[in-house]
Amino acid sequence: MSLVKDLTNGIYRENPIFKLALGMCPFLAVTTSVENAIGMGAAATFVLICSNFLVSLLRNLIPSKVRIPCYIVIIATFVTLVDMIMNAYVPDLHRALGIFIPLIVVNCIILGRAEGFANRHPVLNSVADAVGMGIGFTLAMILLASFRELLGNGTWLNINVLGPGYRNQPLLIAILAPGAFILLGFILGFFNILEKRRGGGQR
Amino acid sequence: MAEMLKLGLILMLVALAAAVALGLVNSRTAPIIALQKEMEKQNAMREVAMSLSPGDSLAFDSISVEGLGNPFASVDNTLEIVRVSVPPDTSRIGYLFIAYGKGYSSTIQTMVAADLTGSVSSSAILYQQETPGLGANVAAPSKLIENYSGRSAEGILLSKDGGGIDAITGCTITSRAVTNSVREGLLAMGDAGLFRTAPVIAEEIPAHQDSCDSEEGAVVSVDGPAGEGGME
């Protein structure tokens, strides 16, 4: 029962982007197209699951005074391992996702969940939390990337939506860095309104 | 004190386990990765060189030209140049080289095929780690590098710098890095006397309508992007 709750927690109620405001750097940098958003989401989810699993497994062995350096070593090791293994055995996937893998190291969702959840919960719950957070992160990225790709390039997942007339003069700012901040502001505002309508006062 | 030692020991153990895991995996994967890189390079060479002589099977032999300095070149600061020929005939039909350009977040490697007059016949991005969705678009065909074809060193310059190549919108740094590295490479090869005639602008321009004169490029560069946008 609590397993399901841990799983769904990250998708909406504690969505890493919209509610916890974690992992903003890769979120803003990579959401220029839906394809990139899905790639980054998948790669980050994978590392998140691995690191949550290991941190939860070792939570009683690692003294709390040195836990942060230990987590950093674990996460960095996983990211490097994933990078090397993908490069050797699935080069096509690596070519598509390769640019995102170094970015995962600086994704604070992973350290945040290791510190905030996995080191206090059993292995199964930690993995469920990682899956939920990963899905929540991916969905949030797809949402922002949809707006940015549609407005900035006239396409969605590389499918031409708005036609050549729009694509010649797109709203280019949407795909540039300022557009990411502006659109993120709108989306956060929208979620806050939604929250207030729902009864609010939760805080 | 004992507490400190214990903590240090635990940290060391964690780091040791990580190092062992990384070392093991690296020793397994490094040869495979190197092999794939080499195969990829060979494929890229064949693909890019194809434009020099379509339909023929080509032979490659590396040549090293001493002192061929290139500010963007690889570690040893010499240009890697490969001579291309059609097998029974050993005379060269052109050159391949890899241009290294320092971009926004990576050193971009571009493989370029040039014919004997020093005009580019084809090029491809071998490696880049630029911003996804922006600079990474250099690797998308037709965005930037296809515009080099048919131009010699003098024509390969961004519109903003007075040439006729339009930068990818929003990624001038990346576009400039690639364009300049290709030009520097061609210029260095020309200086070393590898091209039959010194690349002359007047010879190259009439065959390609889309490349406006380099000298006038700066003046008409305002019309340039709009004109090309309309064509696409």
Interface residues (C-beta under 8 A of the other chain):
Chain A: A29 V30 T32 S33 N36 I62 P63 K65 V66 P69 C70 V73 I74 A76 T77 T80 L81 M84 I85 N87 A88 Y89 P91 G98 I99 F100 P164 N168 L172 I175 L176
Chain B: K6 L7 I10 L11 V14 A15 A18 A21 L22 V25 N26 R28 T29 A30 I32 I33 Q36 Q129 T131 P132 G133 L134 A136 T169 G170 G229 G230 E232
